[in-house]
Amino acid sequence: MLRRTFIGRTLEQEILNDALQSNEAEMVAVIGRRRVGKTFLVKTVYREELAFDVTGIQNGETDTQLERFRDRLAESMQIKVSLPVPKDWFAAFQLLKEYLQTLPQDKKHVVFFDELPWLATHKSKFLQAYSYFWNSWAWEQNLVVVICGSAASWMIRKVVNNTGGLYNRITKRIFLQPFTLAETETYLRARKMRFNRYQIVQLYMALGGIPHYLKEIKDGKSAVQNINDICFSRNGLLREEFLRLYPSLFANAEKHIAVIRVLAGKPSGLTRQQLVKETKLSDGGGLTTVLNELAHSGFITAFQNFGKKKHDKIYRLTDEYSLFYLRFIEKNLSDDPTIWQHLSQTPTYKTWSGYAFENICLKHTQSIKKALSIAGIFSTSSTFYKKGKENEKGIQIDLLIDRRDEVINLFEIKFYNKEFVMTRSYAEQLRNKMWRFEEITKTKKQLFWVFLSTFGLRSNEHSTDIVNQSLTLDDLFG
């Protein structure tokens, strides 16, 4: 039973509460991209048990980090006399140990290290000191130690998969994801905002499910007005967020930004070799690190191309805000209070909205499977893309679900502002696409077309002849 509740994060709350209620020391790693709500989650669930917490300072020297540690320890101890600054992290952890030993032992206490990658800078020896603290003392105490970081790949490489003193010491892991559409709707309603689902989807396509971004939304204003205020106005939170976002997470962020910029212009995504060509980055371990870091942090997603080998993955930009910034904000820094209303009438908007809605659908495949009543059937999701040749058109299928019961659902995804009406020529395109897919893949499975659009598909002689099921945006909220 949850001790405290807030929007979403049910499983994550249970993990944190399980750590608190266990009969042994716990080391919990909380990983997730910047602004996703990691600190809020930990401090809300552990509000009463938090004995000590410290947050790393971005680009701070070790001396600065140690001063901050000293200040936070003095605040936790509630003393007015100034403590000396520890000479190194080993001395800092000794002070922390001595403080924790003074606390009542009849309850479990929580120690929280936030933005660990900023604390554990190169040559700081933070991880060595922390390992010694844990292995020599903390693991036998009535403690929960939470380590948290936005640089997801760093956390996985340096802590979760640590081969030194922290090897296999993590007892629980939380990979905190952005809100889903359903959680976003619940969040907005909890803030007394009653947006319909079409408005919520429009907001989500620009802001994503990042709680820190969503809290900027104001009641009484449309999605268009809110996007204009948050993303384009001089004081808008997201007007220049992109410029800070990647440097705050990654060393040598220029390479990460280069990949993001290239993918922003390629709605179908790119293979690794295509990325090498487009970005001019060398095809080696450096690129592997960049792609892994971007994927672990939720900015890009590697999709398996149906029927292809594992190394033929397609990389797509799936961070809503980054795509929106590069398509619109960067080139339209205007104080015009109606700039987004004008931009949303352009051909660029139509292209972007289609891509952004596809990404949302790809992120909500579990809801889609539930709507199709196939959640209990083992299946895998992928995309399909075949480049055209001189005398042969290319083929792209936005999403397909390959099911163990010998069925493949092929998806046509459309973002449209009203019910979609299928024409004879459109139905023929779908029929030819299915035939080409069958021919190229040599599949013997039954193929079913699913049409997924904002307000659904109007049933007529053309749609009923080719489409087996129609879903709407409401099904994404399931």
Buried (B, 14 or more C-beta within 10 A) or exposed (E): EEBEEBBBBEEBBBBBBEBBEBEEBBBBBBBBBBBBBBBBBBBBBBEEBBBBBBBBBEEBEBEBBBBBBBBBBBEBBEEEEEEEBBEBBBBBBBBBBEBBEEBEEEEBBBBBBBBBBBBBBEEBBBBBBBBBBBEEBBBEBBBBBBBBBBBBBBBBBBBBEBEEBBEEBBBBBBBBBBBBBBBBBBBBEEEEBEBEBBBBBBBBBBBBBBBBBBEBBEEEBEBBBBBBBBBBBEEBBBBEBBEEBBBBBBEEBEBBBBBBBBBBEBBBBBBBEBBBEBBEBEEEEEBEBBBBBBBBBBBBBBBBBBBBEEEEBBBBBBBBBBBBBBBBBBEBBBEEEEBBBEBBEEEEBEEBBBBBBBBBBBBBBEBBBBBBEBEEEEBEBBBBBBEEEEEEEEBBBBBBBBBEEEBBBBBBBBBBEEBBEBEEEBBEBBEEBBEBBBEEBEBEEEBBBBBBBBBBBEEEEBBEEBBBBBBBBBBBBB
